[in-house]
Amino acid sequence: MIEQLVVVGGGVMGRGIAYTGAVSGFHVKLVDKYEQVLQSARQEIEELFAGAVQRNKLTLEEAASAKERLSYHSDLEGSVQAADLVIEAVTEKLDLKKQIFEMLDRHAPAHGLLVSNTSTLSPTEIGSFTRRPDKVMAMHFFNPAYKMKLIELVRGLETSDETVRLIQLVAGRMNKETVTINEFPGFVTSRMSALVGNEAFYMLMEGVGTPEEIDKAIKLGLNYPMGPLELADLVGLDARLNNLRYLHQTLGEKYRPCPLLVKYVQAGRLGRKTGRGVYEYGKKE
Ligand SMILES: NC(=O)c1ccc[n+]([C@@H]2O[C@H](COP(=O)([O-])OP(=O)(O)OC[C@H]3O[C@@H](n4cnc5c(N)ncnc54)[C@H](O)[C@@H]3O)[C@@H](O)[C@H]2O)c1
């Protein structure tokens, strides 16, 4: 039975996953190497609890007991000693993930499953950083993790059926839908989203329309809940560029990042998080 969950990385995704886990009855340790990240994660999670109580999604008692199950830590090695499942959500850099998974493998109990929330990287390669590749896979949540219905489950070459089964149970307890797919760069969702977003940047560069017009056309004409340019601002233009570069390198020409996207990133226009991307947001969010 999986009860003790550790989420590594307290950024945009990690905090949402930690909240989801605690609300779903798991004991959750949220770990980040920076105290100020942990503080801001705690504050945002408190706001999520307050909002859920206000909207009658949680009773006061449920929120209080979920909060009790959730704790915040900066010591990764100590935090994973009793973990049944570790969900890694650190920055999308392979060398960083390597360092983290080697460490997790050394310090997590032998039965512990180690999954990555990576959007693009290979779970097979991530598994190879450990001596338990059968217990490694990708568990790809979406932003915001507490709201989005899907978790994309991606098996690596060595991932066992038992690991997949246990992770599907965890996702079910979190009240999520899943798709379980085999590894290929960009999985299903990141590959498609990167392509659509990149095409929207090309249209903007070619002067086909304003950002508002392009987003409105895609939303109302193709029935997308969000326009691809506003979504890129939400994801972060740097993260999007990073994904496209990886897909370009692994899947070829079709994924070459649009020069306008590269220019925005060079200018520091990274999206909502910097207050300006394709759109202006007034202040940093
Ligand atoms: N942002 C999205 O929309 C989104 C969606 C799905 C998946 N993802 C994936 O989730 C992962 C995290 O993305 P994010 O957007 O939350 O990034 P983020 O930059 O918001 O957060 C990453 C966190 O990792 C922490 N970190 C870095 N090194 C660490 C270490 N050694 N030990 C502990 N913590 C460390 C950082 O301090 C930071 O708080 C990435 O793999 C990304 O591809 C992101």
The ligand as an SDF file (V2000), in Angstrom:
LIG
                    3D

 44 48  0  0  0  0  0  0  0  0999 V2000
    4.9980   24.1000  -15.4580 N   0  0  0  0  0  0  0  0  0  0  0  0
    4.2280   23.2610  -16.1340 C   0  0  0  0  0  0  0  0  0  0  0  0
    3.2230   23.6650  -16.7340 O   0  0  0  0  0  0  0  0  0  0  0  0
    4.5490   21.7860  -16.1440 C   0  0  0  0  0  0  0  0  0  0  0  0
    3.5410   20.8840  -16.5050 C   0  0  0  0  0  0  0  0  0  0  0  0
    3.8070   19.5060  -16.4540 C   0  0  0  0  0  0  0  0  0  0  0  0
    5.0670   19.0510  -16.0950 C   0  0  0  0  0  0  0  0  0  0  0  0
    6.0540   19.9480  -15.7830 N   0  0  0  0  0  0  0  0  0  0  0  0
    7.3630   19.4010  -15.3780 C   0  0  0  0  0  0  0  0  0  0  0  0
    7.4330   19.4580  -13.9490 O   0  0  0  0  0  0  0  0  0  0  0  0
    8.7970   19.6520  -13.5400 C   0  0  0  0  0  0  0  0  0  0  0  0
    8.8670   20.8850  -12.6630 C   0  0  0  0  0  0  0  0  0  0  0  0
    8.4010   21.9950  -13.3990 O   0  0  0  0  0  0  0  0  0  0  0  0
    7.9100   23.3360  -12.6890 P   0  0  0  0  0  0  0  0  0  0  0  0
    7.2300   24.1270  -13.7260 O   0  0  0  0  0  0  0  0  0  0  0  0
    7.2090   23.0040  -11.4130 O   0  0  0  0  0  0  0  0  0  0  0  0
    9.3300   24.0070  -12.3520 O   0  0  0  0  0  0  0  0  0  0  0  0
    9.6800   25.1370  -11.2860 P   0  0  0  0  0  0  0  0  0  0  0  0
   10.8910   25.8100  -11.7860 O   0  0  0  0  0  0  0  0  0  0  0  0
    8.4660   25.9460  -10.9470 O   0  0  0  0  0  0  0  0  0  0  0  0
   10.0530   24.2800   -9.9750 O   0  0  0  0  0  0  0  0  0  0  0  0
   11.1900   23.4730   -9.8850 C   0  0  0  0  0  0  0  0  0  0  0  0
   11.6170   23.4480   -8.4230 C   0  0  0  0  0  0  0  0  0  0  0  0
   12.6710   22.4970   -8.2590 O   0  0  0  0  0  0  0  0  0  0  0  0
   13.4790   22.9780   -7.2020 C   0  0  0  0  0  0  0  0  0  0  0  0
   14.7750   22.3080   -7.2230 N   0  0  0  0  0  0  0  0  0  0  0  0
   15.7890   22.4570   -8.1090 C   0  0  0  0  0  0  0  0  0  0  0  0
   16.8220   21.6690   -7.7420 N   0  0  0  0  0  0  0  0  0  0  0  0
   16.4450   21.0010   -6.6190 C   0  0  0  0  0  0  0  0  0  0  0  0
   17.0820   20.0600   -5.7780 C   0  0  0  0  0  0  0  0  0  0  0  0
   18.3210   19.6330   -6.0170 N   0  0  0  0  0  0  0  0  0  0  0  0
   16.4070   19.5910   -4.7020 N   0  0  0  0  0  0  0  0  0  0  0  0
   15.1500   20.0130   -4.4390 C   0  0  0  0  0  0  0  0  0  0  0  0
   14.4900   20.9290   -5.2080 N   0  0  0  0  0  0  0  0  0  0  0  0
   15.1510   21.3990   -6.2700 C   0  0  0  0  0  0  0  0  0  0  0  0
   13.5850   24.4670   -7.4770 C   0  0  0  0  0  0  0  0  0  0  0  0
   13.9900   25.1820   -6.3200 O   0  0  0  0  0  0  0  0  0  0  0  0
   12.1540   24.7950   -7.9100 C   0  0  0  0  0  0  0  0  0  0  0  0
   11.3740   25.2350   -6.8210 O   0  0  0  0  0  0  0  0  0  0  0  0
    9.6210   19.7360  -14.8190 C   0  0  0  0  0  0  0  0  0  0  0  0
   10.1410   18.4750  -15.1030 O   0  0  0  0  0  0  0  0  0  0  0  0
    8.5800   20.1540  -15.8720 C   0  0  0  0  0  0  0  0  0  0  0  0
    8.9370   19.7480  -17.1590 O   0  0  0  0  0  0  0  0  0  0  0  0
    5.8170   21.2970  -15.7760 C   0  0  0  0  0  0  0  0  0  0  0  0
  1  2  1  0
  2  3  2  0
  2  4  1  0
  4  5  1  0
  4 44  2  0
  5  6  2  0
  6  7  1  0
  7  8  2  0
  8  9  1  0
  8 44  1  0
  9 10  1  0
  9 42  1  0
 10 11  1  0
 11 12  1  0
 11 40  1  0
 12 13  1  0
 13 14  1  0
 14 15  2  0
 14 16  1  0
 14 17  1  0
 17 18  1  0
 18 19  2  0
 18 20  1  0
 18 21  1  0
 21 22  1  0
 22 23  1  0
 23 24  1  0
 23 38  1  0
 24 25  1  0
 25 26  1  0
 25 36  1  0
 26 27  1  0
 26 35  1  0
 27 28  2  0
 28 29  1  0
 29 30  1  0
 29 35  2  0
 30 31  1  0
 30 32  2  0
 32 33  1  0
 33 34  2  0
 34 35  1  0
 36 37  1  0
 36 38  1  0
 38 39  1  0
 40 41  1  0
 40 42  1  0
 42 43  1  0
M  CHG  2   8   1  16  -1
M  END
$$$$
